[in-house]
């Protein structure tokens, strides 16, 4: 009776039809050829027709086999899609998502994303790890987090998806350089008291590379880890903070001005995932919300 036909029998049938080989089907199914042959004999008995022409050199579908093949392939795909949908639905009702981000990315992109995710998927636990770029990459590679939000690209083992291209800018009190142009030549910036992120950050590496190309030296007056510390120092008139646009408020703080650099200096911020690994359903939903948030930043 057709009601006795199970999913495994149809999968074995499809494997043989697609590989045109009992041996090939057994290798893909990780079962012995005799076990695969027994499944096909059972399926043929239940269908009431021979499904394959077997010779020592080839395996071909019979007319009945061809008729069953299209229906079986559609049916198996629909069942697999249905099972996947059920699992994804259950995964969004519970589970855990871990993301790592650089301090600037965490502050600029993640708060509204996390708030919306909590509203949409209250059963999913989340954890956020704020780290420097190299540490974010290490945690992605080690599988400690589902994905990272970092400046990139980074390494061949990771997949980097650019989301935002941001300018690097100078934040200063006008009195430090009343006649400063916008954009401001990097060589002119180098003459001012500089407030820079530490040399452990990706931005500092980018700045040092730009300085080397311009054959100048960027010597910090003060060197900090957090962008908001540099902003506070600039507000106190201590120097010129050089930061990416994402780290700066939409409007300059009172008493400060924002200048672009010349030549223009930019970097990309994006999603970092392990190459070849598909995100779990909950992590995929969170990544989609990060993309939406980044698109709004670009549109501003």
C-alpha positions in Angstrom: 0.0 0.0 0.0 1.2 3.5 -0.9 0.4 4.7 2.7 3.3 2.5 3.9 5.9 4.3 1.7 8.2 6.2 4.0 10.6 9.1 3.4 13.8 7.1 3.5 12.6 4.8 0.7 12.0 7.8 -1.5 15.3 9.4 -0.6 17.1 6.2 -1.6 15.2 6.0 -4.8 16.1 9.7 -5.7 19.8 9.1 -4.9 20.0 6.2 -7.2 18.1 8.0 -10.0 20.4 11.1 -9.6 23.7 9.2 -9.4 22.6 6.4 -11.8 24.4 4.0 -9.5 23.6 1.9 -6.5 27.2 2.3 -5.3 27.1 6.1 -5.7 23.8 6.2 -3.8 25.1 4.0 -1.0 28.2 6.2 -0.6 26.1 9.4 -0.4 23.7 7.8 2.1 26.6 6.2 4.1 24.8 2.8 3.9 25.8 -0.5 2.3 24.7 -1.3 -1.2 22.8 -4.3 0.1 20.8 -2.0 2.4 20.0 0.4 -0.5 19.0 -2.5 -2.8 16.7 -3.8 -0.1 15.0 -0.4 0.2 14.4 -0.3 -3.5 13.0 -3.8 -3.6 10.6 -2.8 -0.8 9.6 0.4 -2.7 9.0 -1.5 -5.9 6.9 -4.0 -4.1 4.8 -1.2 -2.6 4.5 0.7 -5.8 3.7 -2.5 -7.8 6.2 -1.7 -10.6 9.8 -2.1 -11.4 11.6 1.3 -11.1 15.0 0.7 -12.6 16.5 -1.2 -15.5 19.7 -2.7 -14.0 22.7 -3.9 -16.1 26.3 -4.5 -15.1 27.2 -1.1 -16.6 24.3 1.2 -15.9 21.1 1.9 -14.0 18.3 3.6 -15.8 14.8 4.6 -14.8 11.9 2.6 -16.2 8.8 4.4 -17.4 7.2 3.9 -14.0 10.4 5.1 -12.4 10.4 8.3 -14.4 6.8 9.0 -13.5 7.6 8.5 -9.8 10.8 10.5 -9.9 9.3 13.9 -10.6 6.6 13.4 -7.9 9.1 12.1 -5.4 11.5 14.9 -5.9 8.7 17.5 -5.4 7.4 15.7 -2.4 10.8 15.3 -0.7 11.7 19.0 -1.3 8.3 20.1 0.2 8.8 17.9 3.3 12.4 19.1 3.8 11.2 22.7 3.4 8.4 22.1 5.8 10.7 20.5 8.4 13.2 23.4 8.0 10.4 26.0 8.5 9.3 24.2 11.7 12.8 24.1 13.0 13.4 27.8 12.2 10.1 28.7 13.9 11.1 26.8 17.1 14.6 28.3 17.0 13.1 31.8 17.0 11.0 30.9 20.1 14.1 30.0 22.2 17.8 29.7 21.9 20.8 32.0 22.0 22.6 34.5 19.7 26.0 35.8 20.4 27.5 38.8 18.5 30.9 40.6 18.9 31.5 44.2 17.8 34.0 46.9 18.0 33.2 49.7 20.5 32.2 52.1 17.7 30.1 49.6 15.9 28.4 48.5 19.1 27.5 52.0 20.1 26.5 53.2 16.6 24.5 50.3 15.2 23.5 47.7 17.9 21.3 49.5 20.5 18.2 50.0 18.3 18.8 46.6 16.7 18.9 44.7 20.0 15.8 46.6 21.2 13.8 45.6 18.1 15.1 42.0 18.2 14.0 41.7 21.9 10.5 42.9 20.9 10.2 40.5 17.9 11.8 37.4 19.5 11.5 37.7 23.3 12.3 34.0 23.8 15.8 34.3 22.3 18.7 35.1 24.6 21.3 37.5 23.3 24.9 38.3 24.3 27.1 41.1 23.0 30.8 41.2 23.4 32.6 44.5 22.8 36.1 43.8 21.5 38.8 45.3 19.3 38.7 44.1 15.6 41.4 41.3 16.0 39.5 39.9 19.0 36.2 39.9 17.1 37.8 38.0 14.3 39.3 35.5 16.7 35.9 34.9 18.3 34.2 34.4 14.9 36.9 31.9 13.8 36.6 30.0 17.1 32.8 29.8 16.9 32.4 31.7 20.1 30.0 34.2 18.4 27.6 33.8 15.5 28.9 36.9 13.7 30.9 40.1 14.2 30.3 43.8 13.3 33.7 45.2 12.5 35.7 47.4 10.1 36.9 45.2 7.3 37.7 43.2 5.3 39.6 40.7 7.6 41.3 37.5 6.6 40.6 34.8 4.0 38.9 32.5 6.5 36.1 35.0 7.2 33.4 36.4 4.9 33.1 40.2 5.2 29.8 41.9 4.0 30.3 45.6 3.8 27.3 47.6 5.1 28.6 51.2 5.7 31.4 53.2 4.1 32.3 56.0 6.6 34.6 58.9 6.4 37.4 59.5 8.9 37.0 63.1 10.3 38.7 65.6 12.6 36.8 66.9 15.5 38.2 70.1 17.1 37.5 73.4 18.8 37.7 76.2 16.1 40.2 78.1 18.1 42.9 75.4 17.6 42.9 76.2 13.8 40.6 79.2 13.0 41.4 79.0 9.3 41.1 75.3 8.9 39.7 74.2 5.5 37.1 71.5 5.1 38.4 69.1 3.9 41.5 69.6 5.9 44.9 68.4 4.6 46.3 65.6 6.7 49.6 67.4 6.8 47.9 70.4 8.5 46.2 68.1 11.0 49.5 66.5 11.9 50.8 69.9 13.1 48.0 70.1 15.8 47.8 68.4 19.2 46.3 65.0 18.2 43.9 62.9 20.2 44.1 59.4 18.7 42.7 55.9 19.4 45.4 53.4 20.6 47.6 51.6 18.2 45.7 48.4 19.0 42.7 49.6 17.0 42.0 49.1 13.3 41.5 52.9 12.9 44.9 53.7 14.2 46.5 51.2 11.7 44.5 52.9 8.9 45.7 56.4 10.1 49.3 55.3 10.3 49.1 53.8 6.8 47.7 57.1 5.5 50.4 59.1 7.2 53.1 56.9 5.7 51.7 57.5 2.3 51.8 61.2 2.9 55.3 61.0 4.4 54.2 62.6 7.6 54.1 61.4 11.2 51.0 61.4 13.5 52.2 61.8 17.0 49.4 61.7 19.6 49.2 64.1 22.5 46.8 61.7 24.2 46.0 58.2 23.2 42.8 56.4 24.4 40.9 53.2 23.8 37.3 54.7 23.7 36.0 57.1 21.1 33.8 59.0 23.6 36.9 59.8 25.7 38.5 61.5 22.7 35.3 63.4 22.0 35.3 64.6 25.6 38.9 65.7 25.3 38.2 67.6 22.1 35.3 69.3 23.8 37.7 70.4 26.6 40.0 72.0 23.9 42.8 69.5 24.5 43.3 68.7 20.8 42.0 67.3 17.6 40.2 64.0 17.8 40.4 61.9 14.6 37.5 59.5 14.5 35.2 57.7 12.0 31.9 59.4 11.2 29.9 56.7 13.0 31.6 57.6 16.3 30.6 61.2 16.0 27.2 62.7 16.8 25.0 63.8 13.8 25.6 67.4 14.7 28.9 68.6 16.2 28.9 69.1 20.0 28.6 72.8 21.0 31.8 74.6 20.5 33.3 72.0 18.1 33.5 71.5 14.4 33.8 68.4 12.2 36.2 68.5 9.2 36.8 65.9 6.6 40.3 64.9 5.7 42.2 65.4 2.5 43.0 63.2 0.8 39.7 61.5 1.7 40.1 58.7 4.2 37.3 56.1 4.5 36.7 52.6 5.9 34.0 50.0 5.6 32.0 48.6 8.5 30.2 45.3 8.0 29.3 41.8 9.1 32.0 39.2 9.7 31.1 35.5 9.5 33.0 32.3 9.2 33.4 31.4 5.5 31.2 28.6 4.5 29.1 28.5 7.6 25.4 29.3 7.4 23.9 31.4 10.2 21.4 29.8 12.5 17.8 31.2 12.0 17.9 33.5 15.1 21.4 34.9 14.2 20.2 35.4 10.6 17.3 37.5 11.8 19.6 39.6 14.0 22.0 40.1 11.1 19.1 41.2 8.9 18.2 43.9 11.5 21.8 45.0 11.5 21.6 45.5 7.7 18.5 47.5 8.1 20.1 49.7 10.7 23.1 50.2 8.6 21.0 51.2 5.6 19.3 53.9 7.6 22.8 55.3 8.6 23.8 55.4 5.0 20.5 57.2 4.0 21.1 59.9 6.6 
